[in-house]
Amino acid sequence: MKAEGKKFEYKIFERAPGAHSFDRLDTYESSKIRLDIYKFMGRYLKPNKPFGSVKELRKAAYKF
């Protein structure tokens, strides 16, 4: 992307739960990372009902 002069954003996660995959929601930290990703994508995708908190995200994922 740099070579093509494209703008981009990235974030480095050190010792993230699940390592290279963010498909886990069993820890608060992994849920927070997932929420941050959804919020970032929401800036461009404009979801009808975006998640507002980790609690909402975990409720949708685990029904509790």
DSSP file (Angstrom, degrees, kcal/mol; ACC not computed):
  #  RESIDUE AA STRUCTURE BP1 BP2  ACC     N-H-->O    O-->H-N    N-H-->O    O-->H-N    TCO  KAPPA ALPHA  PHI   PSI    X-CA   Y-CA   Z-CA
    1    1 A M      >       0   0    0      0, 0.0     5,-2.6     0, 0.0     4,-0.4   0.000 360.0 360.0 360.0 -38.5    0.0    0.0    0.0
    2    2 A K  T > 5 +     0   0    0      1,-0.2     3,-1.5     3,-0.2     6,-0.0   0.926 360.0  54.8 -61.5 -42.8    2.9    2.3    0.7
    3    3 A A  T 3 5S+     0   0    0      1,-0.3    -1,-0.2     2,-0.1     0, 0.0   0.810 110.5  46.2 -61.3 -29.7    4.4    1.6   -2.7
    4    4 A E  T 3 5S-     0   0    0     -3,-0.2    -1,-0.3     2,-0.1    -2,-0.2   0.421 114.4-116.9 -92.5   0.5    1.1    2.7   -4.3
    5    5 A G  T < 5 +     0   0    0     -3,-1.5     2,-0.2    -4,-0.4    -3,-0.2   0.760  59.7 157.6  72.2  24.5    0.8    5.8   -2.1
    6    6 A K      < -     0   0    0     -5,-2.6     2,-0.3     1,-0.0    -1,-0.2  -0.573  41.6-124.9 -84.0 144.4   -2.4    4.5   -0.5
    7    7 A K        +     0   0    0     -2,-0.2     2,-0.3     2,-0.0    -1,-0.0  -0.678  41.8 159.3 -82.5 141.7   -3.6    5.8    2.9
    8    8 A F        -     0   0    0     -2,-0.3     2,-0.3     2,-0.0     0, 0.0  -0.987  30.0-141.2-158.0 160.2   -4.2    3.1    5.5
    9    9 A E        +     0   0    0     -2,-0.3     2,-0.3     2,-0.0    -2,-0.0  -0.926  22.1 172.2-122.8 149.3   -4.5    2.6    9.2
   10   10 A Y        -     0   0    0     -2,-0.3     2,-0.4     2,-0.0    -2,-0.0  -0.984  17.1-154.3-151.6 161.8   -3.2   -0.3   11.2
   11   11 A K        -     0   0    0     -2,-0.3     2,-0.5     2,-0.0    -2,-0.0  -0.999  13.7-140.0-139.3 137.5   -2.8   -1.3   14.8
   12   12 A I        -     0   0    0     -2,-0.4     2,-0.6     2,-0.0    -2,-0.0  -0.869  13.3-159.6-101.4 127.0   -0.3   -3.8   16.3
   13   13 A F        -     0   0    0     -2,-0.5     2,-0.5     6,-0.0     3,-0.5  -0.926   4.8-158.5-107.4 118.0   -1.6   -6.1   19.0
   14   14 A E  S    S-     0   0    0     -2,-0.6    -2,-0.0     1,-0.2     5,-0.0  -0.845  75.7  -5.9 -98.7 131.3    1.0   -7.6   21.2
   15   15 A R  S    S+     0   0    0     -2,-0.5    -1,-0.2     1,-0.2     3,-0.1   0.862  87.3 178.7  56.6  40.3    0.1  -10.8   23.1
   16   16 A A    >   -     0   0    0     -3,-0.5     3,-2.1     1,-0.1    -1,-0.2  -0.461  37.9 -99.5 -71.6 143.0   -3.5  -10.6   21.9
   17   17 A P  T 3  S+     0   0    0      0, 0.0     7,-0.2     0, 0.0    -1,-0.1  -0.433 113.0  22.1 -62.7 132.4   -5.8  -13.4   23.0
   18   18 A G  T >  S-     0   0    0     -2,-0.1     3,-1.9     5,-0.1     2,-0.2   0.428 102.0-131.4  88.9  -2.1   -6.1  -15.9   20.2
   19   19 A A  T <  S+     0   0    0     -3,-2.1    -3,-0.1     1,-0.3    -6,-0.0  -0.370  83.0   4.3  58.0-116.4   -2.8  -14.7   18.7
   20   20 A H  T 3  S+     0   0    0     -2,-0.2     2,-0.4     2,-0.0    -1,-0.3   0.574 123.1  72.1 -79.7  -8.4   -3.3  -14.1   14.9
   21   21 A S    <   -     0   0    0     -3,-1.9     3,-0.3    -5,-0.1     0, 0.0  -0.890  56.1-166.7-112.2 140.1   -7.0  -14.8   15.0
   22   22 A F        +     0   0    0     -2,-0.4    -4,-0.1     1,-0.2    -1,-0.1  -0.080  59.6 108.6-109.8  32.1   -9.6  -12.5   16.5
   23   23 A D        +     0   0    0     -5,-0.1     2,-0.3     2,-0.0    -1,-0.2   0.448  55.3  96.1 -89.0   0.9  -12.4  -15.1   16.4
   24   24 A R        +     0   0    0     -3,-0.3    10,-0.2    -7,-0.2     3,-0.0  -0.707  37.6 169.4 -91.6 141.9  -12.4  -15.5   20.2
   25   25 A L        +     0   0    0     -2,-0.3    -1,-0.1     9,-0.0     6,-0.1   0.108  50.3 105.0-129.7  18.1  -14.8  -13.6   22.4
   26   26 A D  S    S+     0   0    0      4,-0.1     2,-0.3     5,-0.0     3,-0.1   0.538  75.6  53.8 -84.5  -5.0  -14.1  -15.5   25.6
   27   27 A T  S  > S-     0   0    0      1,-0.1     4,-2.1   -10,-0.1     5,-0.2  -0.925  82.2-124.7-123.6 154.8  -12.1  -12.7   27.3
   28   28 A Y  H  > S+     0   0    0     -2,-0.3     4,-2.6     1,-0.2     5,-0.2   0.914 111.7  54.1 -60.7 -42.0  -12.9   -9.1   27.8
   29   29 A E  H  > S+     0   0    0      1,-0.2     4,-2.3     2,-0.2    -1,-0.2   0.917 108.9  46.7 -60.7 -44.6   -9.7   -8.1   26.0
   30   30 A S  H  > S+     0   0    0      1,-0.2     4,-2.3     2,-0.2    -1,-0.2   0.881 112.3  51.0 -66.5 -36.0  -10.6  -10.1   22.9
   31   31 A S  H  X S+     0   0    0     -4,-2.1     4,-2.5     2,-0.2    -2,-0.2   0.897 109.5  50.8 -65.6 -39.3  -14.2   -8.7   22.9
   32   32 A K  H  X S+     0   0    0     -4,-2.6     4,-2.4     2,-0.2    -2,-0.2   0.903 109.7  50.0 -64.8 -41.4  -12.8   -5.2   23.2
   33   33 A I  H  X S+     0   0    0     -4,-2.3     4,-2.1     2,-0.2    -2,-0.2   0.933 111.0  49.4 -61.3 -45.9  -10.5   -5.8   20.2
   34   34 A R  H  X S+     0   0    0     -4,-2.3     4,-2.5     1,-0.2    -2,-0.2   0.915 110.4  50.5 -60.3 -43.6  -13.5   -7.1   18.2
   35   35 A L  H  X S+     0   0    0     -4,-2.5     4,-2.6     1,-0.2    -1,-0.2   0.905 108.8  51.8 -61.8 -41.9  -15.6   -4.1   19.2
   36   36 A D  H  X S+     0   0    0     -4,-2.4     4,-2.2     2,-0.2    -1,-0.2   0.894 110.1  49.3 -61.2 -39.9  -12.8   -1.7   18.0
   37   37 A I  H  X S+     0   0    0     -4,-2.1     4,-2.7     2,-0.2     5,-0.2   0.927 111.1  49.3 -65.0 -45.1  -12.6   -3.5   14.7
   38   38 A Y  H  X S+     0   0    0     -4,-2.5     4,-2.4     1,-0.2    -2,-0.2   0.898 110.8  50.2 -61.2 -40.8  -16.4   -3.3   14.3
   39   39 A K  H  X S+     0   0    0     -4,-2.6     4,-1.0     2,-0.2    -1,-0.2   0.906 110.8  49.5 -64.9 -40.9  -16.3    0.4   15.1
   40   40 A F  H >< S+     0   0    0     -4,-2.2     3,-0.8     1,-0.2     4,-0.4   0.949 114.8  43.4 -61.4 -49.1  -13.6    1.0   12.5
   41   41 A M  H >X S+     0   0    0     -4,-2.7     4,-2.6     1,-0.2     3,-1.4   0.844 105.6  64.5 -66.0 -32.7  -15.4   -0.9    9.8
   42   42 A G  H 3X S+     0   0    0     -4,-2.4     4,-1.8     1,-0.3    -1,-0.2   0.771  88.7  68.0 -62.8 -26.3  -18.7    0.9   10.8
   43   43 A R  H << S+     0   0    0     -4,-1.0    -1,-0.3    -3,-0.8    -2,-0.2   0.807 116.2  25.7 -61.6 -27.6  -17.2    4.2    9.8
   44   44 A Y  H <4 S+     0   0    0     -3,-1.4    -2,-0.2    -4,-0.4    -1,-0.2   0.744 126.9  43.7-105.8 -32.7  -17.3    2.9    6.2
   45   45 A L  H  < S-     0   0    0     -4,-2.6    -3,-0.2     2,-0.0    -2,-0.2   0.654  85.3-148.5 -94.3 -17.2  -20.1    0.3    6.2
   46   46 A K     <  -     0   0    0     -4,-1.8    -3,-0.1    -5,-0.3    -4,-0.1   0.937  16.2-152.2  51.1  64.8  -22.7    2.2    8.2
   47   47 A P        -     0   0    0      0, 0.0    -1,-0.1     0, 0.0    -2,-0.0  -0.311  15.4-128.6 -66.4 150.5  -24.5   -0.7   10.0
   48   48 A N  S    S+     0   0    0      1,-0.3    -2,-0.0     0, 0.0     0, 0.0   0.879 102.4  22.4 -65.8 -39.2  -28.1   -0.2   11.0
   49   49 A K  S    S-     0   0    0      2,-0.0    -1,-0.3     3,-0.0     3,-0.1  -0.692  82.4-170.2-130.8  78.8  -27.5   -1.3   14.6
   50   50 A P        -     0   0    0      0, 0.0     2,-0.2     0, 0.0   -11,-0.0  -0.357  31.6-103.8 -70.2 150.5  -23.9   -0.9   15.5
   51   51 A F        -     0   0    0      1,-0.1     3,-0.1   -16,-0.1     4,-0.0  -0.529  30.3-170.3 -70.3 137.6  -22.6   -2.3   18.8
   52   52 A G        +     0   0    0     -2,-0.2     2,-0.3     1,-0.2    -1,-0.1   0.590  63.7  12.1-104.6 -14.8  -22.1    0.4   21.4
   53   53 A S  S  > S-     0   0    0      1,-0.1     4,-1.9   -18,-0.0    -1,-0.2  -0.973  73.3-106.3-155.9 165.2  -20.3   -1.6   24.1
   54   54 A V  H  > S+     0   0    0     -2,-0.3     4,-3.0     1,-0.2     5,-0.3   0.874 118.9  59.4 -62.5 -37.2  -18.6   -4.9   24.8
   55   55 A K  H  > S+     0   0    0      1,-0.2     4,-2.1     2,-0.2    -1,-0.2   0.919 106.0  46.4 -59.7 -44.6  -21.6   -5.9   26.8
   56   56 A E  H  > S+     0   0    0      2,-0.2     4,-2.1     1,-0.2    -1,-0.2   0.909 113.5  49.6 -63.3 -42.2  -23.9   -5.6   23.7
   57   57 A L  H  X S+     0   0    0     -4,-1.9     4,-1.9     1,-0.2    -2,-0.2   0.931 112.4  46.1 -62.6 -47.0  -21.3   -7.5   21.6
   58   58 A R  H  X S+     0   0    0     -4,-3.0     4,-3.1     1,-0.2     6,-0.5   0.859 110.2  54.4 -67.0 -35.1  -21.0  -10.4   24.1
   59   59 A K  H  X S+     0   0    0     -4,-2.1     4,-2.1    -5,-0.3    -1,-0.2   0.916 110.4  46.1 -63.9 -42.3  -24.8  -10.5   24.5
   60   60 A A  H  < S+     0   0    0     -4,-2.1    -2,-0.2     2,-0.2    -1,-0.2   0.859 118.7  42.8 -66.8 -35.0  -25.2  -11.0   20.8
   61   61 A A  H  < S+     0   0    0     -4,-1.9    -2,-0.2    -5,-0.2    -1,-0.2   0.890 133.2  16.2 -78.3 -41.0  -22.4  -13.6   20.7
   62   62 A Y  H  < S-     0   0    0     -4,-3.1    -3,-0.2    -5,-0.2    -2,-0.2   0.450  92.5-124.0-117.9  -3.5  -23.3  -15.6   23.7
   63   63 A K     <        0   0    0     -4,-2.1    -4,-0.2    -5,-0.4    -3,-0.1   0.815 360.0 360.0  62.3  31.7  -26.9  -14.6   24.6
   64   64 A F              0   0    0     -6,-0.5    -5,-0.2    -9,-0.1    -4,-0.1   0.327 360.0 360.0-137.3 360.0  -26.0  -13.6   28.1
